[in-house]
Amino acid sequence: MNMTARELSNPSRLFVIMHTYRCLLRAHRLKWELHIGELASLVPRLSETRLSFVERGRRRPNAREILAYQMIFGVLPEELFPGLVAEVEETLLRKAYLLWQKYEHDTSARGKRKRKFLETILARAASRAGQKGK
């Protein structure tokens, strides 16, 4: 997904991204013919109402829920919540780049370590983007 710097800096635009990509949790639940109550009963402290809100994109899943869904369905979070994963990745990359810029001209050992760490984050993202494009 190619976005301009202006779009990346707009939190409401990032929220729209989340809804551009549907939550695929319901599709996985239905694939296995699970009723909403059955899936909710497998996830610690999850009500049917909350699960319904997550499936419809009205609430974001929390970390505990994401881990549970990954274990239940055996798929990565980006296969269940592509919009949420894209949103987190876009925000993280924008912030990593801004932090890299802060240390761009820092020649101290500490500054060099931080730049190298941030460059590793950006390189991993570029690698993932290249793999997605294939």
C-alpha positions in Angstrom: 0.0 0.0 0.0 1.6 3.3 -1.1 0.7 6.2 1.0 2.0 9.8 1.1 3.6 11.3 4.2 0.6 13.5 4.6 -1.7 10.4 4.7 0.6 8.6 7.1 0.5 11.5 9.5 -3.3 11.5 9.6 -4.7 9.1 12.3 -8.2 9.2 10.9 -6.8 8.0 7.6 -5.1 5.1 9.4 -8.4 4.2 11.0 -10.0 4.1 7.5 -7.3 1.7 6.4 -8.4 -0.8 9.1 -11.9 -0.8 7.7 -10.6 -1.1 4.1 -9.5 -4.6 4.8 -12.2 -6.7 6.3 -11.7 -8.7 9.4 -11.5 -12.3 8.2 -12.2 -13.8 11.7 -15.8 -14.6 10.8 -14.8 -16.3 7.6 -12.5 -18.6 9.5 -15.2 -19.3 12.2 -17.7 -20.2 9.5 -15.3 -22.3 7.6 -15.2 -24.6 10.7 -18.9 -24.2 11.2 -18.5 -22.8 14.7 -21.3 -20.8 16.2 -20.3 -17.4 17.7 -20.8 -18.8 21.2 -18.6 -21.8 20.6 -15.7 -19.6 19.4 -16.3 -17.2 22.3 -16.2 -20.1 24.8 -12.7 -21.0 23.5 -11.2 -17.6 24.2 -10.5 -16.6 27.8 -12.7 -13.8 29.0 -14.5 -13.3 25.7 -18.2 -12.6 25.4 -20.3 -13.3 22.3 -21.1 -9.6 22.1 -17.4 -8.6 22.1 -16.6 -11.3 19.5 -19.4 -10.0 17.3 -18.1 -6.4 17.5 -14.6 -7.7 16.6 -15.9 -9.7 13.6 -17.8 -6.6 12.3 -14.8 -4.3 12.8 -16.5 -2.3 15.5 -13.9 -3.2 18.1 -10.2 -4.1 17.8 -9.1 -7.4 19.2 -6.7 -7.3 22.1 -3.5 -9.2 22.3 -5.0 -12.1 24.3 -7.7 -12.5 21.7 -5.3 -12.3 18.7 -3.1 -15.0 20.3 -6.1 -17.2 21.0 -7.4 -16.9 17.4 -3.9 -17.7 16.0 -3.8 -20.8 18.2 -7.4 -21.8 17.3 -7.2 -21.4 13.6 -3.4 -21.9 13.1 -3.1 -18.8 11.0 -1.0 -15.6 11.4 -2.7 -12.4 12.6 -2.4 -10.8 9.2 -4.6 -13.6 7.8 -7.3 -12.8 10.3 -6.9 -9.0 10.7 -5.1 -7.7 7.6 -6.4 -4.1 8.2 -5.2 -4.0 11.8 -1.8 -5.4 10.9 -1.4 -3.0 8.0 -2.3 -0.1 10.3 0.2 -1.1 12.9 2.9 -1.6 10.4 2.3 1.7 8.6 2.4 3.6 12.0 5.4 1.7 13.2 7.4 2.4 10.0 6.5 6.0 10.0 7.6 6.4 13.6 10.8 4.3 13.1 11.7 6.5 10.2 11.1 9.7 12.2 13.3 8.3 15.0 16.0 7.3 12.5 16.0 10.9 11.2 16.6 12.1 14.7 19.8 10.1 14.9 20.8 10.4 11.2 23.7 12.8 11.9 24.6 11.4 15.4 28.1 10.0 15.1 28.3 8.7 18.7 28.5 4.9 19.3 25.0 5.1 20.8 23.6 7.0 17.9 25.1 4.5 15.4 23.6 1.6 17.4 20.2 3.2 17.3 20.4 3.9 13.6 21.5 0.3 12.9 18.6 -1.0 15.0 16.1 1.3 13.2 17.5 0.4 9.8 17.0 -3.3 10.7 13.3 -2.6 11.4 12.9 -0.7 8.1 14.8 -3.4 6.1 12.6 -6.2 7.5 9.5 -4.2 6.5 11.0 -3.7 3.0 11.7 -7.4 2.7 8.1 -8.2 3.8 6.8 -5.7 1.2 8.9 -7.3 -1.5 7.6 -10.8 -0.6 4.0 -9.6 -0.6 4.5 -8.2 -4.1 5.6 -11.5 -5.6 
